[in-house]
């Protein structure tokens, strides 16, 4: 049986609901870690039981060139009456192959922005102005 070639990571986008909201240059943080609970059994000194604990998801970081699309700026948390309000949203990160066919989707539950970083600007540079959006969430599943 021939092995399938690895997927390339260069073509992806982000959807909220069924609406494509942005093409990003980078996506990182699709990480999950299972905490390990150690249990020492009385009378058995040969080993420690290691049991799976909670799942811990990292924040997801998205980077893109700044545009005049205000969707993410309007999604940022707001302070109203001394309280922070934010609207969590379900979103999908969709990876495509060269033909434009969806090959992998990560469905992210109840994401909301926790950090926005504007571009580094230098008069001597003609680089694209990049904004970074960091999202906290309640987990993701791959499909």
N, CA, C and O atoms as a GROMACS GRO file, in nm:
protein
  572
    1UNK      N    1   0.085  -0.118   0.000
    1UNK     CA    2   0.000   0.000   0.000
    1UNK      C    3   0.090   0.124   0.000
    1UNK      O    4   0.183   0.134   0.080
    2UNK      N    5   0.061   0.217  -0.089
    2UNK     CA    6   0.138   0.341  -0.097
    2UNK      C    7   0.097   0.436   0.014
    2UNK      O    8  -0.021   0.449   0.045
    3UNK      N    9   0.195   0.501   0.072
    3UNK     CA   10   0.168   0.600   0.176
    3UNK      C   11   0.121   0.730   0.110
    3UNK      O   12   0.171   0.769   0.005
    4UNK      N   13   0.024   0.794   0.172
    4UNK     CA   14  -0.024   0.922   0.122
    4UNK      C   15   0.078   1.030   0.155
    4UNK      O   16   0.139   1.025   0.262
    5UNK      N   17   0.098   1.127   0.065
    5UNK     CA   18   0.192   1.234   0.096
    5UNK      C   19   0.136   1.321   0.209
    5UNK      O   20   0.014   1.332   0.224
    6UNK      N   21   0.223   1.384   0.287
    6UNK     CA   22   0.174   1.471   0.394
    6UNK      C   23   0.102   1.593   0.336
    6UNK      O   24   0.132   1.638   0.226
    7UNK      N   25   0.007   1.644   0.412
    7UNK     CA   26  -0.068   1.761   0.368
    7UNK      C   27   0.017   1.886   0.384
    7UNK      O   28   0.096   1.898   0.477
    8UNK      N   29   0.001   1.979   0.291
    8UNK     CA   30   0.069   2.108   0.302
    8UNK      C   31  -0.021   2.204   0.377
    8UNK      O   32  -0.144   2.195   0.369
    9UNK      N   33   0.040   2.296   0.450
    9UNK     CA   34  -0.037   2.383   0.540
    9UNK      C   35  -0.062   2.522   0.485
    9UNK      O   36  -0.106   2.610   0.558
   10UNK      N   37  -0.034   2.544   0.357
   10UNK     CA   38  -0.036   2.680   0.305
   10UNK      C   39  -0.170   2.736   0.262
   10UNK      O   40  -0.180   2.855   0.235
   11UNK      N   41  -0.273   2.653   0.254
   11UNK     CA   42  -0.403   2.703   0.209
   11UNK      C   43  -0.510   2.672   0.313
   11UNK      O   44  -0.553   2.558   0.327
   12UNK      N   45  -0.552   2.776   0.385
   12UNK     CA   46  -0.656   2.756   0.485
   12UNK      C   47  -0.733   2.887   0.502
   12UNK      O   48  -0.687   2.993   0.461
   13UNK      N   49  -0.849   2.877   0.561
   13UNK     CA   50  -0.929   2.995   0.592
   13UNK      C   51  -1.008   2.970   0.718
   13UNK      O   52  -1.010   2.859   0.771
   14UNK      N   53  -1.073   3.075   0.767
   14UNK     CA   54  -1.151   3.068   0.890
   14UNK      C   55  -1.295   3.105   0.858
   14UNK      O   56  -1.322   3.205   0.792
   15UNK      N   57  -1.387   3.022   0.907
   15UNK     CA   58  -1.530   3.048   0.892
   15UNK      C   59  -1.592   3.066   1.029
   15UNK      O   60  -1.557   2.996   1.124
   16UNK      N   61  -1.685   3.159   1.039
   16UNK     CA   62  -1.770   3.171   1.158
   16UNK      C   63  -1.911   3.144   1.107
   16UNK      O   64  -1.962   3.215   1.020
   17UNK      N   65  -1.973   3.041   1.163
   17UNK     CA   66  -2.098   2.993   1.107
   17UNK      C   67  -2.065   2.933   0.972
   17UNK      O   68  -1.980   2.844   0.964
   18UNK      N   69  -2.130   2.977   0.868
   18UNK     CA   70  -2.096   2.930   0.734
   18UNK      C   71  -2.037   3.042   0.649
   18UNK      O   72  -2.027   3.031   0.527
   19UNK      N   73  -1.998   3.152   0.715
   19UNK     CA   74  -1.943   3.268   0.645
   19UNK      C   75  -1.791   3.271   0.656
   19UNK      O   76  -1.736   3.267   0.766
   20UNK      N   77  -1.724   3.279   0.541
   20UNK     CA   78  -1.579   3.294   0.540
   20UNK      C   79  -1.549   3.435   0.588
   20UNK      O   80  -1.593   3.533   0.528
   21UNK      N   81  -1.472   3.446   0.698
   21UNK     CA   82  -1.445   3.577   0.755
   21UNK      C   83  -1.307   3.630   0.721
   21UNK      O   84  -1.286   3.751   0.720
   22UNK      N   85  -1.213   3.540   0.692
   22UNK     CA   86  -1.079   3.590   0.662
   22UNK      C   87  -0.990   3.479   0.610
   22UNK      O   88  -1.006   3.362   0.644
   23UNK      N   89  -0.895   3.520   0.528
   23UNK     CA   90  -0.783   3.434   0.492
   23UNK      C   91  -0.668   3.478   0.581
   23UNK      O   92  -0.639   3.597   0.592
   24UNK      N   93  -0.604   3.383   0.643
   24UNK     CA   94  -0.494   3.415   0.732
   24UNK      C   95  -0.364   3.362   0.675
   24UNK      O   96  -0.363   3.267   0.596
   25UNK      N   97  -0.254   3.424   0.715
   25UNK     CA   98  -0.122   3.380   0.672
   25UNK      C   99  -0.069   3.270   0.763
   25UNK      O  100   0.006   3.183   0.718
   26UNK      N  101  -0.108   3.275   0.890
   26UNK     CA  102  -0.057   3.178   0.987
   26UNK      C  103  -0.167   3.140   1.085
   26UNK      O  104  -0.254   3.221   1.119
   27UNK      N  105  -0.161   3.016   1.129
   27UNK     CA  106  -0.247   2.966   1.236
   27UNK      C  107  -0.161   2.877   1.323
   27UNK      O  108  -0.097   2.784   1.273
   28UNK      N  109  -0.160   2.903   1.453
   28UNK     CA  110  -0.085   2.817   1.545
   28UNK      C  111  -0.167   2.797   1.672
   28UNK      O  112  -0.260   2.872   1.700
   29UNK      N  113  -0.130   2.696   1.748
   29UNK     CA  114  -0.198   2.671   1.875
   29UNK      C  115  -0.303   2.563   1.871
   29UNK      O  116  -0.376   2.546   1.969
   30UNK      N  117  -0.314   2.488   1.761
   30UNK     CA  118  -0.406   2.375   1.761
   30UNK      C  119  -0.340   2.263   1.841
   30UNK      O  120  -0.293   2.163   1.787
   31UNK      N  121  -0.340   2.284   1.973
   31UNK     CA  122  -0.269   2.195   2.063
   31UNK      C  123  -0.364   2.148   2.172
   31UNK      O  124  -0.442   2.226   2.226
   32UNK      N  125  -0.356   2.020   2.205
   32UNK     CA  126  -0.431   1.966   2.317
   32UNK      C  127  -0.335   1.880   2.399
   32UNK      O  128  -0.252   1.807   2.345
   33UNK      N  129  -0.349   1.891   2.529
   33UNK     CA  130  -0.264   1.816   2.621
   33UNK      C  131  -0.352   1.751   2.727
   33UNK      O  132  -0.446   1.813   2.778
   34UNK      N  133  -0.323   1.627   2.759
   34UNK     CA  134  -0.396   1.558   2.865
   34UNK      C  135  -0.312   1.564   2.992
   34UNK      O  136  -0.198   1.516   2.994
   35UNK      N  137  -0.368   1.623   3.096
   35UNK     CA  138  -0.299   1.627   3.224
   35UNK      C  139  -0.293   1.485   3.280
   35UNK      O  140  -0.388   1.408   3.265
   36UNK      N  141  -0.184   1.452   3.344
   36UNK     CA  142  -0.166   1.318   3.402
   36UNK      C  143  -0.180   1.329   3.554
   36UNK      O  144  -0.112   1.409   3.618
   37UNK      N  145  -0.269   1.248   3.610
   37UNK     CA  146  -0.289   1.241   3.754
   37UNK      C  147  -0.211   1.121   3.807
   37UNK      O  148  -0.230   1.008   3.760
   38UNK      N  149  -0.125   1.144   3.902
   38UNK     CA  150  -0.048   1.034   3.961
   38UNK      C  151  -0.118   0.985   4.087
   38UNK      O  152  -0.162   1.064   4.170
   39UNK      N  153  -0.126   0.853   4.099
   39UNK     CA  154  -0.192   0.790   4.213
   39UNK      C  155  -0.097   0.689   4.273
   39UNK      O  156  -0.057   0.592   4.208
   40UNK      N  157  -0.061   0.713   4.398
   40UNK     CA  158   0.029   0.622   4.469
   40UNK      C  159  -0.056   0.522   4.546
   40UNK      O  160  -0.135   0.559   4.632
   41UNK      N  161  -0.038   0.394   4.513
   41UNK     CA  162  -0.116   0.288   4.577
   41UNK      C  163  -0.044   0.243   4.704
   41UNK      O  164   0.074   0.210   4.700
   42UNK      N  165  -0.114   0.240   4.814
   42UNK     CA  166  -0.055   0.197   4.941
   42UNK      C  167  -0.012   0.051   4.936
   42UNK      O  168  -0.088  -0.034   4.888
   43UNK      N  169   0.107   0.022   4.984
   43UNK     CA  170   0.156  -0.116   4.988
   43UNK      C  171   0.225  -0.161   4.861
   43UNK      O  172   0.284  -0.269   4.857
   44UNK      N  173   0.219  -0.079   4.754
   44UNK     CA  174   0.286  -0.115   4.629
   44UNK      C  175   0.386  -0.005   4.597
   44UNK      O  176   0.349   0.103   4.549
   45UNK      N  177   0.513  -0.032   4.623
   45UNK     CA  178   0.617   0.069   4.604
   45UNK      C  179   0.691   0.056   4.472
   45UNK      O  180   0.789   0.127   4.449
   46UNK      N  181   0.645  -0.032   4.384
   46UNK     CA  182   0.716  -0.056   4.258
   46UNK      C  183   0.686   0.047   4.151
   46UNK      O  184   0.768   0.071   4.062
   47UNK      N  185   0.570   0.107   4.157
   47UNK     CA  186   0.535   0.206   4.054
   47UNK      C  187   0.425   0.298   4.104
   47UNK      O  188   0.364   0.275   4.209
   48UNK      N  189   0.401   0.403   4.027
   48UNK     CA  190   0.294   0.498   4.052
   48UNK      C  191   0.195   0.487   3.936
   48UNK      O  192   0.236   0.488   3.820
   49UNK      N  193   0.068   0.476   3.967
   49UNK     CA  194  -0.035   0.474   3.862
   49UNK      C  195  -0.042   0.612   3.798
   49UNK      O  196  -0.043   0.714   3.868
   50UNK      N  197  -0.047   0.616   3.668
   50UNK     CA  198  -0.063   0.742   3.594
   50UNK      C  199  -0.195   0.734   3.519
   50UNK      O  200  -0.212   0.653   3.428
   51UNK      N  201  -0.287   0.820   3.558
   51UNK     CA  202  -0.422   0.819   3.503
   51UNK      C  203  -0.446   0.946   3.422
   51UNK      O  204  -0.396   1.053   3.455
   52UNK      N  205  -0.524   0.932   3.313
   52UNK     CA  206  -0.554   1.052   3.235
   52UNK      C  207  -0.644   1.147   3.314
   52UNK      O  208  -0.738   1.106   3.381
   53UNK      N  209  -0.610   1.275   3.304
   53UNK     CA  210  -0.689   1.379   3.373
   53UNK      C  211  -0.765   1.464   3.273
   53UNK      O  212  -0.823   1.412   3.178
   54UNK      N  213  -0.764   1.593   3.296
   54UNK     CA  214  -0.837   1.686   3.209
   54UNK      C  215  -0.762   1.712   3.081
   54UNK      O  216  -0.639   1.698   3.073
   55UNK      N  217  -0.838   1.750   2.979
   55UNK     CA  218  -0.777   1.794   2.853
   55UNK      C  219  -0.758   1.944   2.861
   55UNK      O  220  -0.846   2.017   2.907
   56UNK      N  221  -0.643   1.991   2.816
   56UNK     CA  222  -0.610   2.133   2.820
   56UNK      C  223  -0.578   2.179   2.678
   56UNK      O  224  -0.489   2.125   2.613
   57UNK      N  225  -0.652   2.280   2.630
   57UNK     CA  226  -0.633   2.333   2.496
   57UNK      C  227  -0.558   2.465   2.502
   57UNK      O  228  -0.586   2.550   2.587
   58UNK      N  229  -0.462   2.482   2.412
   58UNK     CA  230  -0.389   2.609   2.402
   58UNK      C  231  -0.475   2.712   2.330
   58UNK      O  232  -0.567   2.676   2.257
   59UNK      N  233  -0.444   2.840   2.351
   59UNK     CA  234  -0.507   2.944   2.271
   59UNK      C  235  -0.463   2.930   2.126
   59UNK      O  236  -0.353   2.884   2.098
   60UNK      N  237  -0.550   2.969   2.036
   60UNK     CA  238  -0.520   2.966   1.892
   60UNK      C  239  -0.478   3.106   1.850
   60UNK      O  240  -0.544   3.204   1.886
   61UNK      N  241  -0.370   3.116   1.774
   61UNK     CA  242  -0.320   3.244   1.725
   61UNK      C  243  -0.334   3.248   1.574
   61UNK      O  244  -0.289   3.158   1.503
   62UNK      N  245  -0.396   3.354   1.525
   62UNK     CA  246  -0.415   3.376   1.381
   62UNK      C  247  -0.343   3.504   1.342
   62UNK      O  248  -0.351   3.605   1.412
   63UNK      N  249  -0.274   3.501   1.228
   63UNK     CA  250  -0.204   3.620   1.176
   63UNK      C  251  -0.249   3.644   1.033
   63UNK      O  252  -0.265   3.551   0.954
   64UNK      N  253  -0.267   3.772   1.001
   64UNK     CA  254  -0.306   3.809   0.865
   64UNK      C  255  -0.264   3.953   0.838
   64UNK      O  256  -0.234   4.030   0.928
   65UNK      N  257  -0.264   3.985   0.709
   65UNK     CA  258  -0.241   4.123   0.669
   65UNK      C  259  -0.361   4.207   0.708
   65UNK      O  260  -0.475   4.164   0.692
   66UNK      N  261  -0.336   4.325   0.758
   66UNK     CA  262  -0.445   4.414   0.799
   66UNK      C  263  -0.527   4.452   0.676
   66UNK      O  264  -0.474   4.478   0.568
   67UNK      N  265  -0.659   4.454   0.696
   67UNK     CA  266  -0.749   4.496   0.588
   67UNK      C  267  -0.851   4.592   0.649
   67UNK      O  268  -0.848   4.621   0.768
   68UNK      N  269  -0.941   4.641   0.566
   68UNK     CA  270  -1.044   4.732   0.616
   68UNK      C  271  -1.167   4.657   0.667
   68UNK      O  272  -1.267   4.719   0.704
   69UNK      N  273  -1.160   4.523   0.670
   69UNK     CA  274  -1.269   4.443   0.724
   69UNK      C  275  -1.273   4.460   0.875
   69UNK      O  276  -1.176   4.430   0.944
   70UNK      N  277  -1.385   4.509   0.928
   70UNK     CA  278  -1.396   4.540   1.070
   70UNK      C  279  -1.454   4.426   1.152
   70UNK      O  280  -1.483   4.444   1.270
   71UNK      N  281  -1.472   4.308   1.093
   71UNK     CA  282  -1.535   4.196   1.163
   71UNK      C  283  -1.464   4.161   1.293
   71UNK      O  284  -1.529   4.143   1.396
   72UNK      N  285  -1.331   4.151   1.290
   72UNK     CA  286  -1.259   4.112   1.411
   72UNK      C  287  -1.249   4.227   1.510
   72UNK      O  288  -1.251   4.205   1.631
   73UNK      N  289  -1.238   4.349   1.460
   73UNK     CA  290  -1.234   4.464   1.551
   73UNK      C  291  -1.365   4.475   1.629
   73UNK      O  292  -1.363   4.510   1.747
   74UNK      N  293  -1.477   4.446   1.566
   74UNK     CA  294  -1.606   4.454   1.634
   74UNK      C  295  -1.630   4.335   1.727
   74UNK      O  296  -1.718   4.340   1.812
   75UNK      N  297  -1.551   4.228   1.711
   75UNK     CA  298  -1.568   4.108   1.794
   75UNK      C  299  -1.490   4.119   1.926
   75UNK      O  300  -1.517   4.044   2.020
   76UNK      N  301  -1.396   4.212   1.933
   76UNK     CA  302  -1.314   4.224   2.054
   76UNK      C  303  -1.401   4.249   2.176
   76UNK      O  304  -1.509   4.307   2.166
   77UNK      N  305  -1.353   4.205   2.294
   77UNK     CA  306  -1.430   4.229   2.416
   77UNK      C  307  -1.453   4.378   2.440
   77UNK      O  308  -1.371   4.462   2.403
   78UNK      N  309  -1.565   4.409   2.502
   78UNK     CA  310  -1.601   4.548   2.532
   78UNK      C  311  -1.616   4.562   2.684
   78UNK      O  312  -1.656   4.467   2.752
   79UNK      N  313  -1.586   4.679   2.735
   79UNK     CA  314  -1.606   4.707   2.876
   79UNK      C  315  -1.731   4.794   2.886
   79UNK      O  316  -1.736   4.904   2.832
   80UNK      N  317  -1.831   4.742   2.957
   80UNK     CA  318  -1.957   4.814   2.974
   80UNK      C  319  -1.995   4.813   3.120
   80UNK      O  320  -2.015   4.706   3.179
   81UNK      N  321  -2.003   4.929   3.180
   81UNK     CA  322  -2.040   4.938   3.322
   81UNK      C  323  -1.941   4.868   3.412
   81UNK      O  324  -1.979   4.813   3.516
   82UNK      N  325  -1.815   4.870   3.375
   82UNK     CA  326  -1.712   4.807   3.457
   82UNK      C  327  -1.700   4.657   3.439
   82UNK      O  328  -1.617   4.593   3.504
   83UNK      N  329  -1.782   4.598   3.351
   83UNK     CA  330  -1.777   4.454   3.326
   83UNK      C  331  -1.734   4.428   3.182
   83UNK      O  332  -1.769   4.502   3.090
   84UNK      N  333  -1.657   4.322   3.166
   84UNK     CA  334  -1.612   4.284   3.031
   84UNK      C  335  -1.716   4.192   2.970
   84UNK      O  336  -1.759   4.094   3.031
   85UNK      N  337  -1.757   4.226   2.848
   85UNK     CA  338  -1.851   4.139   2.776
   85UNK      C  339  -1.787   4.095   2.646
   85UNK      O  340  -1.721   4.173   2.577
   86UNK      N  341  -1.807   3.969   2.614
   86UNK     CA  342  -1.753   3.914   2.491
   86UNK      C  343  -1.852   3.809   2.440
   86UNK      O  344  -1.917   3.740   2.519
   87UNK      N  345  -1.861   3.799   2.310
   87UNK     CA  346  -1.953   3.703   2.250
   87UNK      C  347  -1.876   3.584   2.195
   87UNK      O  348  -1.814   3.594   2.089
   88UNK      N  349  -1.877   3.469   2.265
   88UNK     CA  350  -1.809   3.351   2.211
   88UNK      C  351  -1.879   3.303   2.083
   88UNK      O  352  -2.001   3.308   2.072
   89UNK      N  353  -1.798   3.257   1.989
   89UNK     CA  354  -1.852   3.210   1.861
   89UNK      C  355  -1.786   3.077   1.825
   89UNK      O  356  -1.669   3.054   1.854
   90UNK      N  357  -1.863   2.990   1.761
   90UNK     CA  358  -1.807   2.868   1.705
   90UNK      C  359  -1.746   2.902   1.570
   90UNK      O  360  -1.804   2.976   1.491
   91UNK      N  361  -1.629   2.848   1.544
   91UNK     CA  362  -1.565   2.875   1.415
   91UNK      C  363  -1.498   2.749   1.363
   91UNK      O  364  -1.479   2.652   1.436
   92UNK      N  365  -1.463   2.753   1.237
   92UNK     CA  366  -1.395   2.641   1.172
   92UNK      C  367  -1.269   2.692   1.106
   92UNK      O  368  -1.267   2.799   1.045
   93UNK      N  369  -1.163   2.613   1.118
   93UNK     CA  370  -1.038   2.638   1.046
   93UNK      C  371  -1.031   2.528   0.942
   93UNK      O  372  -1.026   2.409   0.976
   94UNK      N  373  -1.030   2.566   0.816
   94UNK     CA  374  -1.042   2.470   0.706
   94UNK      C  375  -0.915   2.469   0.623
   94UNK      O  376  -0.869   2.573   0.576
   95UNK      N  377  -0.859   2.350   0.606
   95UNK     CA  378  -0.736   2.330   0.528
   95UNK      C  379  -0.773   2.272   0.392
   95UNK      O  380  -0.852   2.179   0.383
   96UNK      N  381  -0.715   2.329   0.286
   96UNK     CA  382  -0.743   2.287   0.148
   96UNK      C  383  -0.618   2.228   0.083
   96UNK      O  384  -0.506   2.257   0.123
   97UNK      N  385  -0.640   2.145  -0.018
   97UNK     CA  386  -0.528   2.099  -0.100
   97UNK      C  387  -0.512   2.196  -0.218
   97UNK      O  388  -0.583   2.296  -0.227
   98UNK      N  389  -0.418   2.165  -0.310
   98UNK     CA  390  -0.391   2.255  -0.422
   98UNK      C  391  -0.510   2.270  -0.517
   98UNK      O  392  -0.523   2.372  -0.585
   99UNK      N  393  -0.597   2.171  -0.521
   99UNK     CA  394  -0.714   2.178  -0.608
   99UNK      C  395  -0.830   2.255  -0.544
   99UNK      O  396  -0.932   2.276  -0.609
  100UNK      N  397  -0.814   2.296  -0.418
  100UNK     CA  398  -0.920   2.370  -0.351
  100UNK      C  399  -1.019   2.280  -0.279
  100UNK      O  400  -1.124   2.328  -0.237
  101UNK      N  401  -0.988   2.152  -0.264
  101UNK     CA  402  -1.075   2.058  -0.195
  101UNK      C  403  -1.043   2.060  -0.045
  101UNK      O  404  -0.927   2.060  -0.006
  102UNK      N  405  -1.146   2.061   0.036
  102UNK     CA  406  -1.127   2.057   0.181
  102UNK      C  407  -1.067   1.923   0.220
  102UNK      O  408  -1.120   1.818   0.184
  103UNK      N  409  -0.956   1.926   0.294
  103UNK     CA  410  -0.892   1.802   0.337
  103UNK      C  411  -0.898   1.782   0.489
  103UNK      O  412  -0.889   1.669   0.536
  104UNK      N  413  -0.914   1.889   0.565
  104UNK     CA  414  -0.922   1.880   0.711
  104UNK      C  415  -0.995   2.002   0.763
  104UNK      O  416  -0.981   2.113   0.711
  105UNK      N  417  -1.074   1.982   0.866
  105UNK     CA  418  -1.143   2.093   0.932
  105UNK      C  419  -1.129   2.077   1.083
  105UNK      O  420  -1.145   1.968   1.137
  106UNK      N  421  -1.099   2.187   1.148
  106UNK     CA  422  -1.098   2.191   1.294
  106UNK      C  423  -1.214   2.278   1.336
  106UNK      O  424  -1.218   2.397   1.304
  107UNK      N  425  -1.310   2.219   1.409
  107UNK     CA  426  -1.425   2.293   1.458
  107UNK      C  427  -1.394   2.338   1.601
  107UNK      O  428  -1.374   2.257   1.691
  108UNK      N  429  -1.389   2.469   1.619
  108UNK     CA  430  -1.348   2.529   1.746
  108UNK      C  431  -1.473   2.578   1.818
  108UNK      O  432  -1.553   2.652   1.761
  109UNK      N  433  -1.489   2.537   1.945
  109UNK     CA  434  -1.610   2.569   2.021
  109UNK      C  435  -1.590   2.694   2.105
  109UNK      O  436  -1.491   2.709   2.176
  110UNK      N  437  -1.687   2.784   2.096
  110UNK     CA  438  -1.698   2.902   2.182
  110UNK      C  439  -1.568   2.982   2.193
  110UNK      O  440  -1.518   3.007   2.302
  111UNK      N  441  -1.515   3.020   2.078
  111UNK     CA  442  -1.393   3.100   2.074
  111UNK      C  443  -1.425   3.248   2.098
  111UNK      O  444  -1.532   3.297   2.062
  112UNK      N  445  -1.329   3.316   2.159
  112UNK     CA  446  -1.342   3.461   2.175
  112UNK      C  447  -1.202   3.522   2.183
  112UNK      O  448  -1.110   3.458   2.233
  113UNK      N  449  -1.187   3.645   2.135
  113UNK     CA  450  -1.055   3.708   2.134
  113UNK      C  451  -1.008   3.746   2.274
  113UNK      O  452  -1.084   3.801   2.354
  114UNK      N  453  -0.882   3.714   2.301
  114UNK     CA  454  -0.822   3.753   2.429
  114UNK      C  455  -0.702   3.845   2.410
  114UNK      O  456  -0.653   3.905   2.505
  115UNK      N  457  -0.655   3.856   2.285
  115UNK     CA  458  -0.541   3.944   2.259
  115UNK      C  459  -0.540   3.981   2.111
  115UNK      O  460  -0.560   3.896   2.024
  116UNK      N  461  -0.518   4.109   2.085
  116UNK     CA  462  -0.500   4.158   1.948
  116UNK      C  463  -0.370   4.235   1.946
  116UNK      O  464  -0.345   4.319   2.033
  117UNK      N  465  -0.287   4.208   1.846
  117UNK     CA  466  -0.162   4.280   1.832
  117UNK      C  467  -0.159   4.344   1.694
  117UNK      O  468  -0.181   4.277   1.593
  118UNK      N  469  -0.133   4.473   1.690
  118UNK     CA  470  -0.125   4.546   1.565
  118UNK      C  471   0.011   4.526   1.498
  118UNK      O  472   0.097   4.456   1.551
  119UNK      N  473   0.028   4.586   1.383
  119UNK     CA  474   0.150   4.563   1.305
  119UNK      C  475   0.271   4.638   1.362
  119UNK      O  476   0.258   4.740   1.430
  120UNK      N  477   0.388   4.584   1.331
  120UNK     CA  478   0.512   4.656   1.354
  120UNK      C  479   0.532   4.744   1.231
  120UNK      O  480   0.530   4.694   1.119
  121UNK      N  481   0.551   4.872   1.251
  121UNK     CA  482   0.563   4.963   1.136
  121UNK      C  483   0.700   5.030   1.136
  121UNK      O  484   0.746   5.082   1.238
  122UNK      N  485   0.763   5.027   1.020
  122UNK     CA  486   0.893   5.092   1.000
  122UNK      C  487   0.889   5.164   0.866
  122UNK      O  488   0.850   5.106   0.764
  123UNK      N  489   0.929   5.288   0.866
  123UNK     CA  490   0.928   5.367   0.743
  123UNK      C  491   1.021   5.308   0.637
  123UNK      O  492   1.000   5.331   0.518
  124UNK      N  493   1.122   5.234   0.679
  124UNK     CA  494   1.218   5.177   0.585
  124UNK      C  495   1.174   5.044   0.526
  124UNK      O  496   1.248   4.984   0.447
  125UNK      N  497   1.055   4.996   0.563
  125UNK     CA  498   1.011   4.863   0.520
  125UNK      C  499   0.885   4.872   0.434
  125UNK      O  500   0.800   4.958   0.457
  126UNK      N  501   0.874   4.784   0.338
  126UNK     CA  502   0.753   4.774   0.256
  126UNK      C  503   0.682   4.641   0.281
  126UNK      O  504   0.606   4.594   0.197
  127UNK      N  505   0.709   4.579   0.399
  127UNK     CA  506   0.644   4.453   0.435
  127UNK      C  507   0.495   4.475   0.457
  127UNK      O  508   0.451   4.586   0.484
  128UNK      N  509   0.418   4.367   0.444
  128UNK     CA  510   0.275   4.372   0.470
  128UNK      C  511   0.253   4.396   0.619
  128UNK      O  512   0.320   4.335   0.702
  129UNK      N  513   0.159   4.483   0.652
  129UNK     CA  514   0.125   4.511   0.792
  129UNK      C  515   0.043   4.393   0.845
  129UNK      O  516  -0.065   4.365   0.794
  130UNK      N  517   0.096   4.326   0.947
  130UNK     CA  518   0.035   4.203   0.999
  130UNK      C  519  -0.033   4.230   1.133
  130UNK      O  520   0.025   4.294   1.221
  131UNK      N  521  -0.157   4.181   1.148
  131UNK     CA  522  -0.224   4.184   1.276
  131UNK      C  523  -0.234   4.041   1.328
  131UNK      O  524  -0.243   3.945   1.251
  132UNK      N  525  -0.231   4.028   1.461
  132UNK     CA  526  -0.236   3.898   1.525
  132UNK      C  527  -0.356   3.894   1.618
  132UNK      O  528  -0.380   3.987   1.695
  133UNK      N  529  -0.432   3.786   1.609
  133UNK     CA  530  -0.550   3.767   1.693
  133UNK      C  531  -0.533   3.637   1.769
  133UNK      O  532  -0.512   3.531   1.710
  134UNK      N  533  -0.542   3.645   1.903
  134UNK     CA  534  -0.531   3.524   1.986
  134UNK      C  535  -0.668   3.493   2.042
  134UNK      O  536  -0.736   3.581   2.096
  135UNK      N  537  -0.709   3.367   2.030
  135UNK     CA  538  -0.842   3.324   2.071
  135UNK      C  539  -0.835   3.220   2.182
  135UNK      O  540  -0.761   3.122   2.171
  136UNK      N  541  -0.911   3.240   2.290
  136UNK     CA  542  -0.935   3.135   2.388
  136UNK      C  543  -1.059   3.060   2.339
  136UNK      O  544  -1.138   3.113   2.262
  137UNK      N  545  -1.075   2.938   2.382
  137UNK     CA  546  -1.188   2.857   2.336
  137UNK      C  547  -1.214   2.742   2.431
  137UNK      O  548  -1.138   2.720   2.526
  138UNK      N  549  -1.321   2.668   2.405
  138UNK     CA  550  -1.360   2.557   2.490
  138UNK      C  551  -1.319   2.421   2.430
  138UNK      O  552  -1.368   2.317   2.474
  139UNK      N  553  -1.232   2.422   2.333
  139UNK     CA  554  -1.186   2.297   2.273
  139UNK      C  555  -1.218   2.292   2.125
  139UNK      O  556  -1.293   2.374   2.074
  140UNK      N  557  -1.159   2.194   2.058
  140UNK     CA  558  -1.184   2.175   1.915
  140UNK      C  559  -1.190   2.026   1.885
  140UNK      O  560  -1.142   1.943   1.962
  141UNK      N  561  -1.251   1.997   1.772
  141UNK     CA  562  -1.252   1.858   1.723
  141UNK      C  563  -1.216   1.860   1.576
  141UNK      O  564  -1.249   1.954   1.503
  142UNK      N  565  -1.150   1.757   1.535
  142UNK     CA  566  -1.103   1.745   1.398
  142UNK      C  567  -1.204   1.663   1.320
  142UNK      O  568  -1.257   1.564   1.369
  143UNK      N  569  -1.230   1.707   1.197
  143UNK     CA  570  -1.314   1.625   1.110
  143UNK      C  571  -1.252   1.618   0.973
  143UNK      O  572  -1.307   1.554   0.884
   0.00000   0.00000   0.00000
